[in-house]
Amino acid sequence: MATVIIPTPLRKFTNNTARLQVKPGTIQDTVQELTVNFPDLKKHLLDEHGKIRSYVNIFIDNDDIRDLQQEQTAVKEGAVVSIVPAIAGGSPDGAVFTREELARYNRHIIIPGFGMEAQQKLKAAKVLVIGSGGLGSPVLLYLAAAGVGTIGIVDFDVVDDSNLQRQVLFGVESIGQPKVEAARKRLESLNPYIRLKLYNTHLNSQNALDILKDYDVIADGTDNFPTRYLVNDAAVLLGKPNVYASIFQFEGQVSVFNYRDKSGQLGPNYRDLYPTPPPPGLVPSCAEGGVLGVLPGIIGSLQALEVIKVITGVGDTLSGRFYIFDALNFESRTFTIKARAENPLTGKNPSITALIDYEQFCGMRAVEEKPLKEVTAKELYDWQVKGEPFQLIDVREQHEYDIVNIGGELIPLGSVADNSELIDRDRKVVVHCKVGGRSAKAIKELEEKFGFTNLYNLKGGILAYIDQIQPELTKY
């Protein structure tokens, strides 16, 4: 038999089984066996033509099947098949250290093969960290502690109490402050010998090139696909190495993209791995799906390590390799990835020469789709006060409902289609989840399958309702 490793986001369709045994054959046979035994997997693995989706990569042992015989690649006895879906420099010249800095960095300087030269490169380097949350926190802390001379921080969010479970850069005293300002205070107290540049703004196609252009290395700690593709494309267009990391529930990913090695060879970028993003809502964010608090610390530390290796040239980076860590089973795997001729940025016939509309590219603003009707928290409250007739449906899970609810009828997203008869057709129906993603998905399914026309998505979910209407309720 051969073994198939199921990634965390897909395990809910395999009865939470991480490893499955399949008969030897081909990748096509393996996928067919999986979808026969677990029918719900089919739409996540195959498109409407029965082909493996572009945002799903399959590796046999450590090799990408696209570099072998693709779906006809042989799956031999004892082989390990891994399904991996998409789940966001400096010159040492003039780097002079004070006596205090030499004492601070002594444990680096005395390492054979690292020494003063590598530490000088760190001091001369400029690193831009995009996102100061779960991943950005350990990245910023360790890069600052290591002595990276200039660190830029991009984040437009403010510190919330729910961040403190994993965003170790902040404390209770930081709640309500802009993250970049709270980060500055913590990092300056950690290392007063570095320079910090703050960008309290949303990174977009209009400002990305201008912000990224002055940095040697980009560290991508984003948590959404539009920004992840934006960062990748901007880094490629500017010729900057992009140290990537991503987390979801119990699983983390790390790689180094667009890195030119000592021989002058340019490594692959994110679009070589995932040419196109998954449809909106298919891969939940951490706000929707959750993340084990310690995982960003593990993955963010590895990301910081790769940044340091890129800057100093010490060791072998993850360029051309894709690392996955499964905290639940304490397993790690490293796959080989390559540049692809069809890459729209760096392939044989590049079609992208400037930044694009990434919201639209990722399907967040697809004009051809019928827009969902929405209701704000304040509008919902007005309906409640006026006694306007409506039904409130909560599509979160039972454990979330037990933490806090606003009186909605609980119908978890996975069971919405099976319980459509419980949803009224003769009055307004407001559907909500935590922040709005799952409820939007539920509404689309109900409209497409059952023809509902009276559904409204609660904008911002229950968290928006708590913030605007009932702040005394528990946030999670």
Buried (B, 14 or more C-beta within 10 A) or exposed (E): EBBBBBBBBBBEBBEEEBEBEBEBBBBBBBBBBBBEEBEEBBBBBBEEEEEBBEBBBBBBEEBBBBEBEBBEBBBEEEBBBBBBBBBBBBEBEEBEBEEEBEEBBEEBBEEEEBBBBBBBBBBBBBBBBBBBBBBBBBBBBBBBBBBBBBBBBBBEBBBBEEBBBBBBBBEEEBBEBBBBBBBBBBBEEBBEBBEBBBBBEEBBBEBBBEBBEEBBBBBBBBBBBBBBBBBBBBBBBBEBBBBBBBBBBBBBBBBBBBBEEEEEEBBBBBBBBBBBBBBBBBBBBBBBBBBBEEBBBBBBBBBBBBBBBBBBEBEEBBBBBBBBBBBBEEEEBBBBBEBBEEBBBBBEEEEBEEBBEBBEBBBBBBEEEEEBBBBBBEBBBEBBEEEEEBBBBBBBBEEBBEEBBBEBBBBBBEEBEEEBEEBEBEEBBBBBBBBBBBBBBBBBBBBEEEEBEBBBBBBBBBBBBBBBBEEEBEBB
